[in-house]
């Protein structure tokens, strides 16, 4: 069974530029999560989808971050404009349901210069 | 909100040694997961263990939910066990947001 797929794996941009990350969850998983992991810390949830609806986006900086999961499968996370403090690894995870085991993708390492 | 504390923060072992990693949490949880983050940043699922004891090869885990802690045992450690070990909990009443500890960084020397 294929795991969670993410792309790109690495991205380097200048501050104030925009960037987008893509995630394809495990087939059949209704719940999809985006986490941000800053160096030396544990991951922190940015946004959670149940099918194509948002369940929790309380920690998403909505002035610059946006995310969508239009058909309830793939998801895109966008940052516009990027700031230096957005440098982090962005992890996508999925699970069968909200209380089930979560599985993580390989992550996208973003560097903002 | 719930606090998740892992100890020790850093651990250095000789190959073949055993170790115990601890995760304390401050409130009731529906779910607890242990992960190993390898040097390439991939989070690898080790255990999904809201309560009880599970074993997988050289690794085992025990969660005592009523006392709000979980333990991860690594026996006969190997250099490939090196990396960061995270405990993450799903607080009771939460919709799915995992709360991670700060991690334990393990280095196994040959």
Interface residues (C-beta under 8 A of the other chain):
Chain A: X31 X33 X35 X41 X42 X43 X44 X45 X48 X50 X55 X56 X89 X91 X95 X98 X99 X100 X101 X102 X103 X104 X106 X107 X109
Chain B: X4 X30 X31 X33 X35 X40 X41 X42 X43 X45 X48 X86 X88 X90 X95 X96 X97 X98 X100 X101 X102 X103
